[in-house]
Amino acid sequence: MSATPASALFSAVPLAPSDPILGVTEAFLRDPNPRKVNLGQGLYYSEDGTIPLLQCVREAEAQYLRSAPPRGYLPSDGLRAYGDAVQQLVFGAASPAIVTLQTLGGTGALKVGADFLRRLEPAARVWISEPSWENHRQLFEAAGFAVQSYRYYDPATRRADLAGMARSLAQARPGDIVVLHGCCHNPTGADLDAAQWPQIAALTRERQLVPFVDLAYQGFGDGVDADAFAARLFARTCPPVFVASSFSKTFSLYGERVGALSIVAAGEEEADRVRSLAKQIVRTNYSNPPAHGAKLVAAILADASLRALWERELAGMRERIKGLRRDLARALRDRVPGADFSFILEQRGMFSYSGLTREQVRALRERFSIYAIDSGRICVPALNRGNLDYVAAAIAEVIR
């Protein structure tokens, strides 16, 4: 069979569907309505509707630029000081049995981890929550895995469904990979608690599954250490463990693509072999990661004063989100008497699974220029004093 002639190479390329999140933002940007609100994209906004530049980042960057450093390549696994700082943050201590690679954001960590696992366990299935972040399925399918879903969210209670999750994962085979949201579940905001996580860890050990913890929002739920509970639990009890970290939200460094993949091995000798394969995979993906954002994060986490400033700023963002949840729940109760919006208060992190149907989401878009993704997920910090009442009134109108 002959190859396709060069002139016809792109003739069979299909028009790819819009990304379910980025496509919403594209529609929002085209909308001329001055009252439009974008609740779709996962960004933390300040009260004035802008992406903040944290003071700790501003100070670390000023120090960095004053030193006029050279701009050479980093190693394939990234800046070592950054890797050590990530280990301390995620696991509570650095360990030679943990391999940490600097990656292109949390997405890059998932991609490198998926490619790594595909090399070792090509017949494994990957289990993701239903629902999950849309890119989880695409990333693991692109790596060549068959992807299954486990029950996670109960729309009747609007909470995590531990029993349903356990029933689903009981069908997993030894060697299968289970992707877990370490905190601030995306898209639902419904988390397992400290009494429930050990039950999932025990099931993971019993079924001989490989846990892959996605920890994109550490510090946005209940605090830096509290939000690392699941990652630390699995690292202690279920090696091998993969953990994807992201600092896009927690340091407000979206465009710097600052992430990490940590792999918990059984010991130093195993870790050396794991690192060698992981570096090879990075080399064939993007060779080496960018330096600037990682150097800022490493400097902040290593400096006691800057670290304390970051934790104060992070707490401010976290508490603002909780305040917005209270205000939104109150505004909806006032407009829809008798309805129960307590789930909004119980959810954690940037997102709320609002319970809005696809039709109601589209009504919000068409009638009020309020943009959410079709699942009903809304980005809570996109709200502020200037738009919260407008959004609450519109939601009340479409659900009545």
Salt bridges, closest charged atoms under 4 A:
GLU47 OE1 - ARG320 NH2 3.51
GLU47 OE2 - ARG385 NE 3.67
GLU61 OE2 - HIS292 NE2 2.59
ASP77 OD2 - ARG80 NH2 3.82
ASP77 OD2 - ARG275 NH1 2.70
ASP115 OD2 - LYS111 NZ 3.33
GLU141 OE2 - ARG137 NH1 3.39
ASP154 OD1 - ARG151 NH2 3.82
ASP161 OD2 - ARG151 NE 2.44
ASP176 OD2 - ARG125 NE 3.13
ASP214 OD2 - HIS136 NE2 2.76
ASP222 OD1 - LYS322 NZ 3.61
ASP222 OD1 - ARG348 NE 2.85
ASP225 OD1 - ARG232 NH2 3.07
GLU269 OE2 - ARG273 NE 2.70
GLU311 OE2 - ARG307 NE 2.69
GLU319 OE2 - ARG318 NE 3.92
GLU319 OE2 - LYS322 NZ 3.84
ASP327 OD1 - ARG330 NH1 3.01
GLU346 OE1 - ARG159 NE 2.72
ASP374 OD2 - ARG358 NH1 3.09
ASP374 OD2 - ARG362 NH2 3.19
ASP374 OD1 - ARG365 NH2 3.50
GLU397 OE2 - ARG367 NH2 3.59
GLU397 OE1 - ARG400 NH2 3.33
